[in-house]
Structures are given as C-alpha cells and as structure tokens.
C-alpha cells in the first residue's frame, strides 16, 4: 500500500548520487509480474532497493536477471513462502479479514488497524505527522490494488535459493523493533547472502524509511557509493 511517499526522504537525500525511480505495481497480482515490469522499464544495469513487499519483488528481479543488478538493498522484508499448515492458514485469514475491513470501511481503516500491530515503533504512535502521513498514503490506495497485493503475497515464492546466488553488494536493513518483518529474519538473510551488510536501526519499527529517514538514507548512501559500514 506504499507509494512514492514512502521513499520521499531518500529520494531527496540521495539525488546527488543516483537517478531514483520508484516502481508502481498498480493492480498486478503476482510478485513475478511486478519483477518483470521493473525489468522491462529499468536500464540495462541498475541498483535496486525494496521495502517490505518490495524486497520480495527485488528478490524476484534477482532470480530472473541478477546479472543486471549492480547492488541490492532489502529493507524490512522477508524471503520465505507462505508457511504450511496452521501458521499459513492464520496468515491467510488475517489478510482476508483486512480485505473485508477495507470493503466495509475503506483503506484508511486498514491503516489504523495496521498501526495497532504496531506498524511503527510504539514511541512514534503519538507522532501526528508520521501517523497522518502513513494513513494518507494507505488511503490513496484502492481496494482493487490491496486485493491484488494480498493475492501476490499469499502466492509468494520461496526465495531461499535466490539468496545464496546473490553476488552483488547487498545491504540488509531492518528496524530493530519491526514487529512484522523481524530482525531475526534479516540476520538469516544476511547470513545466506555472501558478503552482505546487515544494518539494524534502533528504536524503529517496520516503516524505517519514514521513521528514521536520516539513518536509512545514510546506510543507502554507503551502499550506493561503496562506502561500506558497520555490521549489526
């Protein structure tokens, strides 16, 4: 449910080192289709950063055309398919419940439900500018787009094998208090990706690009310019 606003701080901060393009997925309903659209529109060689679902899309780009990718950044995301058994059924039921809420009350209601997970660090729940910006962004999404992305995530492929084949400079970044895409998962990803850098952002939840824009932009600048950084 994110749009260019999710990357606005980084787009401004990194304009001097990169030509930044924000992918739009519209109502595409598979990660594969999203990755293929990116590949059709991207230059022959490029760096790619993906946040949350976008990180999974970036891994599908790597699966299909890893040789075109100069550098990869995975932020607050995951790599595993829908779990088998009861865990997978719980996730499916939760996503379908959110779809029903969207149909009844609209997308902003979904955003308010997400904030209670919480989507951002608990200390930021009283930050009106941050919260209102996130709710407005989600409110700009359509129910059709939400339905398509739910289908895409429920059908997501496992990317475990993709991780081990990544050879470009890779940043794995996560809010230390992300309750959706936990830090432990990012440690696993960093362990599987040869030579990757793991960065955890303290006092930060799932929406790292907006919660801690300066720290995320600094990590992305090091990643883009080859400056390196400290491992978490």
C-alpha positions in Angstrom: 0.0 0.0 0.0 3.0 2.3 -0.2 3.7 4.8 -2.9 6.5 7.2 -3.7 5.9 9.0 -0.3 7.5 6.0 1.4 10.7 6.8 -0.3 10.4 10.6 -0.4 13.2 11.3 2.2 15.6 9.0 0.4 14.7 10.4 -3.0 15.7 13.9 -1.8 18.7 12.8 0.2 20.3 10.6 -2.5 19.5 12.6 -5.6 23.2 13.6 -5.9 24.4 10.0 -6.2 21.6 8.3 -8.1 18.8 8.7 -10.6 16.0 7.4 -8.5 12.9 5.7 -9.9 10.0 4.5 -7.7 8.3 1.4 -9.0 4.5 1.4 -9.3 2.8 -2.0 -9.3 -0.8 -0.9 -9.9 -3.1 -4.0 -9.7 -0.5 -6.6 -10.7 -1.3 -9.6 -8.5 2.0 -11.6 -8.5 5.5 -10.8 -7.4 6.7 -12.3 -10.7 4.6 -9.9 -12.8 5.9 -6.9 -10.6 9.5 -8.0 -11.1 9.0 -8.4 -14.9 7.5 -4.9 -15.2 10.6 -3.5 -13.3 12.9 -5.4 -15.7 11.1 -4.1 -18.7 11.4 -0.5 -17.6 14.8 -0.5 -15.9 18.2 0.4 -17.6 20.4 -2.5 -18.6 22.4 -2.2 -15.3 20.9 -0.7 -12.1 20.8 -0.9 -8.4 17.5 -1.9 -6.7 16.2 -1.3 -3.2 12.9 -2.9 -1.9 11.0 -2.3 1.3 8.6 -4.9 2.7 6.7 -6.5 -0.2 9.1 -4.5 -2.5 12.0 -6.5 -1.0 10.3 -9.7 -2.1 9.9 -8.2 -5.6 13.6 -7.3 -5.6 14.4 -10.9 -4.9 12.3 -12.0 -7.9 14.2 -9.5 -10.0 17.4 -11.2 -8.8 16.0 -14.6 -9.6 15.3 -13.5 -13.2 18.1 -11.1 -14.0 20.7 -11.0 -11.2 23.5 -10.2 -13.7 21.8 -6.8 -14.5 21.8 -5.7 -10.8 24.8 -3.8 -9.6 23.7 -3.6 -6.0 20.7 -4.8 -3.9 19.1 -3.5 -0.7 16.5 -5.4 1.2 14.6 -3.4 3.8 12.1 -4.7 6.4 11.2 -7.7 4.3 11.3 -11.5 4.1 12.1 -14.3 1.8 10.0 -17.4 2.7 6.8 -18.6 1.1 3.5 -18.8 2.9 4.0 -21.2 5.8 2.4 -24.6 5.6 -0.3 -25.8 8.0 -1.9 -23.7 10.7 0.6 -20.8 10.5 -0.1 -20.3 6.8 -3.9 -20.5 7.4 -3.7 -17.9 10.2 -1.8 -15.5 7.8 -4.4 -16.1 5.1 -7.3 -15.5 7.5 -5.7 -12.3 8.8 -5.2 -10.9 5.3 -8.7 -11.8 4.2 -10.0 -10.2 7.4 -8.2 -7.0 6.4 -9.8 -7.2 2.9 -13.2 -7.4 4.5 -12.4 -4.4 6.6 -11.3 -2.4 3.6 -14.6 -3.3 1.8 -16.7 -2.2 4.8 -14.8 0.9 6.0 -12.2 1.8 3.4 -8.4 1.7 3.2 -7.7 4.2 5.9 -9.4 1.8 8.4 -6.9 -0.8 7.3 -4.1 1.6 8.0 -5.5 2.3 11.5 -5.6 -1.5 12.2 -2.1 -1.9 11.0 -0.8 0.9 13.2 -2.1 -1.1 16.2 0.2 -4.1 15.4 2.2 -1.7 15.7 3.4 -0.7 12.2 5.8 1.9 13.7 7.8 2.0 16.9 5.5 2.4 19.9 7.2 5.7 20.8 6.2 7.2 17.5 2.4 6.3 17.7 1.9 9.8 19.1 3.8 11.5 16.2 0.9 13.0 14.3 2.9 14.0 11.3 4.3 10.5 10.8 1.0 8.7 11.6 -1.1 11.0 9.4 1.3 10.7 6.5 1.2 6.9 6.6 -2.6 6.9 6.9 -3.0 9.3 4.0 -0.6 7.1 1.8 -2.6 4.0 2.6 -5.9 5.9 2.0 -4.7 6.8 -1.5 -4.6 3.1 -2.4 -7.6 1.4 -3.9 -9.3 -1.7 -2.6 -8.5 -3.3 -6.0 -4.8 -2.7 -5.5 -5.0 -4.1 -2.0 -6.8 -7.2 -3.2 -4.1 -7.7 -5.9 -1.3 -7.3 -3.4 -2.9 -9.7 -1.0 -3.1 -12.3 -3.7 0.6 -11.7 -4.6 1.7 -12.1 -1.0 -0.3 -15.3 -0.4 1.2 -16.8 -3.5 4.7 -15.6 -2.9 7.5 -17.9 -4.0 10.3 -19.0 -1.6 13.5 -17.2 -2.3 15.9 -19.2 -0.1 17.9 -20.4 -3.0 18.0 -16.9 -4.6 19.8 -15.6 -1.5 22.7 -17.9 -1.9 23.3 -16.9 -5.5 23.5 -13.1 -4.9 26.9 -11.8 -5.7 26.4 -8.0 -5.9 27.0 -5.7 -2.9 23.9 -6.2 -0.7 22.5 -4.2 2.2 20.0 -5.9 4.5 18.4 -3.3 6.7 15.7 -3.6 9.4 14.1 -1.6 12.1 15.3 -3.3 15.3 11.8 -3.3 16.7 10.0 -4.3 13.5 7.1 -6.5 14.6 6.1 -7.5 11.0 9.5 -8.4 9.5 11.6 -9.2 12.5 15.3 -8.6 12.8 16.0 -12.4 13.2 14.8 -12.9 9.7 17.1 -10.3 8.4 20.0 -11.9 10.2 19.1 -15.1 8.4 19.1 -13.4 5.1 22.4 -11.7 5.7 23.9 -15.0 6.7 22.7 -16.6 3.4 23.9 -13.7 1.2 27.7 -13.9 0.7 29.4 -10.7 1.8 26.2 -8.8 2.7 26.0 -6.0 5.2 23.4 -6.1 8.0 22.2 -2.9 9.5 19.6 -2.6 12.3 18.1 0.8 13.1 17.5 1.3 16.8 14.1 2.4 18.1 12.5 1.8 14.7 9.6 -0.3 13.5 8.5 -1.5 10.1 8.4 1.8 8.3 12.1 2.5 8.6 12.3 4.9 5.5 9.8 7.2 7.2 10.6 6.6 10.9 14.3 7.1 10.7 14.9 8.7 7.3 18.3 10.1 8.1 19.8 6.8 9.2 18.2 4.9 6.4 19.5 7.4 3.8 23.0 7.3 5.3 23.0 3.5 5.0 21.8 3.6 1.4 24.4 6.2 0.6 27.2 4.0 1.8 25.6 1.1 -0.2 25.3 3.1 -3.4 28.8 4.6 -3.2 30.7 1.6 -1.9 31.5 3.2 1.4 30.8 0.1 3.5 29.5 0.2 7.0 29.5 -1.5 10.4 27.8 -4.8 10.7 25.0 -5.1 13.2 
